[in-house]
Amino acid sequence: MRFGFALLMSVLSSACTLDSYSSCEHGAAADGACCSSWSVPTDGSCAPRVWSLPDGASGFGSAAYQPSIDIDRMGRAWLAFEEQAYGGTGIVVARETGVAWSERAVSLGVDGFNSEPRLSVVDDAHAALVWLQSSEAGERAVAVRVGLGDGDFGEPPGGGQFSFPPYALQTSALAHPDGEVVVTWNQGMDAGLRRGICVATRDAGASEFRRPSSAQDVLSVSFIYSNHPELARNERGDMVLTWFESVGSKLRVMASERAGVAGPFTHARDEDALSPPEGDVENPEPAVAEDGRAAIAWRQVLPGGKMAVFLAERTRDGVWTRPGIDEGFSVPVDLAWNTRIAFARTGDLYVTWEQKVGDDWAVMLAHRDAEGRWLAHGREPMRLSGQRGIAPVLKVAADGTVVVLWRGYSGSHWRVLMRRSAVDAKGLREVDRWSNALALSAPGSDASAATLAVARQPSLDGGHRYVAAWSQGAQVFLASID
């Protein structure tokens, strides 16, 4: 067995509480009391769900970095990572098969350096894996592989290189349970800085992708310096694709939209920029609610040099609200980075980011309920960690449970930390309650590149599984709560 979640178990610090549910979606105790979303029925009572933590012998790879994690419709975890070796770098995919793991080197036959994998999986035959392939001559291309069944990946019929010369950057992929697969990347349009956002889609039941026709076939404004495409989709197929781009003299937030699976992607224009023109932005991230609403979060530099988090929102009717430069979502701070955003199925909205005030770095979180009320401290975000915290990752399960993962500096090393919500029957309508911080990575060396996945379907006990992945000591490690 290559890897099994180790026997070292860490019980969440928040005690199990028996909340009143209209139905026992997470199981019930012997007296009929329903278990909360972070507990399971055990020996007649509700026991807290626990994280399975790795030990030093349970890592993947010998020179493994940049993990990407997902959970398929059966609740099995899939992991992709880059494996460095003399003369090049390859991409490895591992998946759970019962109590063991199966591994495949999916980049065999692809020369050069293969890096930055992005994995999205529904099942064996509905999966997408994208990465950047760099040749010895310095050319960079987007490599795409799709699920073939039994955990194997291969090129789609039209070939596995999706981008065009001279180069490509920053891939992303999304596989949806309805069978659709979407791939996006940042395409170099000439030998200089001019580049744009490309998208390729494969419909449910199809074998081939609809691809861009050339390096000029982009959704973004044909100007310069587009960056970091990110995808978000709801169940009915509404999609928002975001990036940031030089429009005039400033970097602005841009978006392409699609209504339903049959709708076309819109082409952005200069006048469609969603961010204020007074300051540069970075790394916008989208979220799409089930009713068609959408939101985008980003950080922006203010005229005085400080930074704040901003929020643009779209109504069910497709109308965007663009904030002004004095309408930042967060309080201005010295530095703000790494915005993350997600809708719950109830319509609740969560936003996380990291920020620096003086010498203090902290991961922040804000929560707005489905009725539009900002909870906890109103519009003031909630501090998730008193320690130095950076690089948050946010995931919301279908039952409304939330996990925030980040890297925190503890002692002399960076560790992977997490906190989770304590959802009650009303979905945190009045007061946000969160567990204490729990360290998932082992002490003794720095952990980096932490990421997180949540199961699309509940387990037999009713809870939604979370799996975290990170690199540490030239290996990739996993922790899960089942």
N, C-alpha and C positions, 0 to 999 in steps of 0.2 A: 504494500500500500504506500503510494508516494506521499500522500498527505491526508490526514484525517484531523478534524478539529480536536485539539488535545484535551486531555482530561482536566487540565487546569480550568476551573470554572470560577467566574466572579459574579456574585449575586448583586443585582442592581440595588443601590442604596435606598431607593424609595420603597417603602413597604407596600404590599398589595392591599388595595382597598376594594371593597365589594360595592361597586356603584350600581345604581338601579338602572337596568336596561329594559326596554319594552320587549326584547327578545334576547335570549342568551346566545349571541353570535360568537362569543368567545368561551362557551362552555359554562357549566354551573357547578357549584359545590353540592355536597350531599344534602344540605338543607334547602336546596333550590335557589339559593342566592347566586346571581349571575357573576361570573368572573369578569374583571376589568380587562381592557385590551392588552395590558402588559403582564397578564398572569394566565395560568393554565390550570384546569382541574387536575389535581394530583392527590390520590388517597383521600378523596372525599372533601378536600378543601381547595382553595385557590392559592397556588404557589406562584411566586414571581417568576417570570421568564428570565433566563440567565444568558449572558454572553458566553459563547465558547471561544476561548482565547488560545492562540498558538503558543507552542514552546519553541525552543531554539532549533529543534530538529524537524520542524514541519513546514519549512519554507520551500518555495519553488525556485528552481534555477540555481546557477552558480555565479552568474553575472547578470542578474535580472533586474529590470527597471521599468518604469512607466506602466503600471498596471491599469487595465480597464476591466471592470466587473459588471456582470449582468446576471439576472435570474430568469429562467425560462418559465413557461406556463405550468410546468410540473413542479416548480419550486427548486429546481436544481441550479446550482451556481456554475457560471462559466467565467473563465479568466483568460485574458490575453495580456501578454507582456513582451517586451523586447529582450532578447538574450544576446549579450555582447560576446564576441569571439574574435580571435585574431583574423584580420582580413575582412571583417564585416559584422553586421548585426542582423539577427533573424527575429521573426515573430513566432511565438509559441502560443497555442491555445490549449487550455486544460478545462475539463468539465467533470462534474460529479457524476459518478456511475455507481449508485448504491453507496457502499462504505469506502470505495476507492475513487481514484481520479484517473482519467485518461488524458494523455497529452499528445499533441500533434504539432510538428514544426510546419506551419502552413506557408512559410516563405521559401521553402526549398526550391531551388532553380531561379530565384530572384537574386541577381547579383547586387553587390554594393551594400549600403547601409539601410536597413529597414527599421523604422522607428515610429514612435508615437501612435500605437494602435488605438483604435476606437471600436468597441464591440457593442452590438445590440442584437439580442437573441429573443425569439419567441419560442421556437422549438428547433429540433435538429435540421429541419428543412427550411425554416424561415429565420434566417440569421444573416447578419451583415458584419463584415470585418473590413475596416479600412486602415491604411497606414501610409506613411511617406516613404518612398523608395528613392534613395540618393545614389547616383552612380559615382564612379571614381572621377569622372569629368566634372562633377558638381551639379549635374542636372537632377532636379527633384520632380517626382511624379506621384500621383495618387494611385495606389494599388488597392483594388477592391476584390474581396472574395465573398462568396455567398455559401450558405449552408447546403450541403448535398445529402444530409442524412447521416445518422450514426456518428455525429460529432465531427464529420469531415467538412472541409471547405475547399472550394475550387473556383476557377474563373467562370464568370457568366459567359454565355455563348459568344457575345461580341468581343470578348477579351477582357482582361483584368486591369488594364491601365486606362484610367478614365480621363486624366488631364491631358493637356497639350503642352508642347514646348513653348517657352523656355523653362518654366518651372511651375510648381504648385506648392501650396502651404496649407496648414491648418484644416485638417479633415474633420468631418463629423458624420455620424450615421444614425439612422432610426429605423428599426424594424417594428411594425405594429401587429397586434394579434389578428387584425383583419387581413393580413397577408401583404400589405404594402411595405416596401423598403425604399428609404430615401437616403441619398448620399449628397453631401455638399462639401465644397472646398474653395479655397482662395486661389484663383487662377492668375498667373502672370500673363499679361496681355502683350508685352513686348520685353525687350532686354533691360528696360529701366524699371522705374518704380510703379508703372501703370499696371494695375491688376484689379480683378473684379471677382464677384461671387458666382460660382456655378452650382447647379443642382441637377441631379439625375434621379429618376424615380422608376421603380418597378411595381406595376400593379399586381394585385392579388391574382394568383393563377398564371401570371406571365413568367416567361423564362428570361426575357431580355429587358434591359433598362431603356427608357427614353433618355438620351444623353444630349449634352450640348453639341452643336455642330462644329464649333471652333473655339479658339481661345477668346474670341470676341463675343461669344454668345453667353452673356452674363446678365444677371438680374440687377446688378448694381449700376450706379451712375458711372459712365465711362470716363473717369477722371484719374485719380491716383490714390494709392495707399489704402485700399480696403483691407480689413482685418477681421479675423476670428468669427466666422459664421457659426451660429448656434440655432438649433431646431427645437420647436415645441409643437405638439399636436394633441388634440382631444380625440374622444372616441368616434365622433362622427366625421373626422377627417379635416376639420379646420386646422390650419397650420400657420405659424409665424416663423419666419427665418430672419434673424437679426445679424448685423455686423456694424462696425464703425468705419468711417471713410472720410477722407479729406474732401470737404465741400467748401470751396473758397479757401480761406486761410486757416480754418479750424477743422478738427476732427469731429464729426457729427454722428449721431445714432441714426441708422437707416434700417428699414424693414421691408421684406416682401411678404405678402399675405396670400393665402389660398382659402377659399370657402368650400368645404367639403372635399371628398376625394376626387370628384370629377372636375373641380374648378382649376383654372390656370393660376400660376404664380404671377403676381403683379411685378412690374418693373419699376424700381424706385427712381424718382427724379430728385433734382436738387431741392425743390420746394417741399418734398415729402420728409425732410429731416425732422426727427422727433425731439431732438435735444435743442436747448437754447444755443444761439450762435456765439455767445460771449466767451466760451471756454472749451478746451479740448476734453474729450470723453475717452473712456476705455472700457472694453469688454462688456457690452450690453448683453443681458440674458433675458429670453422671453419665457412666458408661461401662458397657456391657453386653458380657460375654464370650460367645463362641459357645456355651458349654455352659450358659448361663442365669445364671451368676453375675453380680453387678453390684457396682459401687462408686461412691461419691459422695465428692468432696473439697470442702472449704470452709475458709475461714479464720474463726476465732472469737476474740472478745475474752475474755481470762482475767480472773478477779476482780481481779487486781493491776494490770490495765491493759495488760499485754503481750498479744501475739497469737501464735497457733500455727495450723498447718494440721491439720485433723482428717479422719479417714477412716471412713466407715461402709461395711460390706460385706454383701452378700446371698449366701447359699449357693445351690447348684443347686436346693435344695428350697424356696427362697423365704423363708428365715429371715434377718432382718436382725440384725447385730451393731451395737449403738449404743455409741459410746465415752463414757466418763465425762470429766469436765472435766480430770482429771489424766492422760488417755490421748491427748493430742495426738500427731499423727503426726510433727510437726517440733518442733525445739527452740524454746521461746518467744523471741520477738524483739520489737523495738520496734514494727514494723509488718509485716504480711503481707497480700498482695493477689493477685488474679488467679490462682486455682488452676485448673489444667488436668489432665485425667486421661484415660488411654486404655489399653485392653487390646490386646495383639497377638493374632493368631489362635492363637499357641502357648499363650496363657494368661498371658504375661508382663504385668505391670502397670507403667505409667509415671505419675509424678506430677510436675508442675512448678508453680512459683509464684515470685513475687518477694517479697523481704523486705528490710527495712532494719534494720541494727544500727549504732547511732550515726549517722555520716554516710555509711555505705556501703550502697548498694543493689545487690543481686545477684539474678540468676535462678538458681534452685535446681532440681535434678532428683534424683529417687530412682527406683530400678528394682528390682522384685521379680520373680524368675523364676517359671516355672510350677510349680515345686516348693515355692514359698513362701519362698525365701531372698532376703533383701535384699542386693543386690550392691554393688559398689564399696566403700563404707566402712560396710557394714552398714546400720543404720537412719539413719545420718547422711547427709543428702542431698549430692549432688555439686555444687560450684560450677561453673557453666558460664562465668562471665565474671568476671575481676578488675576490669573497668571497671564503671561504674554501669549496671545493666541493669534494665529494667522490662518489663511487659506480655508475658510469654511466650505462645507459641502452640505446641502440640504435635500432631504427626501421626505415626501409625504405619501403614506400608504393609502389605499382605497378606503380603509376604515377610519381615516383621519389621524392616525398616529404619526408622529413626526420624530425624526432623528436629525440632529445637527452634529456633524463630524468636523474636527479641525486639528491643526497641529499646534501644540502648546509647548513652551520651553519650560522644562521641569528639571531643576538641578543643573546639570551641565549638558543635557541632550534634549533634542526635540522628540516629543512623543505624540502619538495619535490619541486624541481624546474625543469623547462624545457625551452628549446629553440627549435625553429623549423626553417627549411630552408625557403627561399623565392624563390621557383623554378620558373624560367622563361621558355620560349619556348625552349631554348637551354639546359635546364637541368643544369644550373649553370656551363656552359662551361668555362667562363672567370673569374668570381669573385664570391666567396661564399658570400651570403648575409643572415644574420640570424636575427631573432627577438631578442628583448631584453628578458632577463630572466623573467619568470612568475612563481610565487609561486602557486602551486596547493593545497598544504595542508594548513590548518588553523594555525595561530600562537597560542602559549600558551602551547604546549607540543611537545615532540620529535616525529617525523615521521620516520619510518624505513621500511625496506624490500620493497622498491619501485620497481614496475615492470610495463611493458607496452606491449600493443598489438595493432596491426594495422589490419584493415579489409582487407580481401583478394579481395573483390569486391568493386567497387565504389558505393556510394550512388546515389540516383536519381538526385542529383545536380552535380554529377561527382567527388566529393572529396572523399578521403578515410578516414574513421573514425579511430581515435585513442582513446584508453581507458587506463588510468593509474590507478593503484591500489597500496595501501600502508597500513601499520598498524600504528595506532596512538591511544593512550589512551585505549588500549585493544579492539579496534574495527578496522575493515577494511573499508576504504573509497575509493571511485572512483571519477574520473574526466574524462570528455570526450570532444573531439572536433568532431563534426558531419559533 
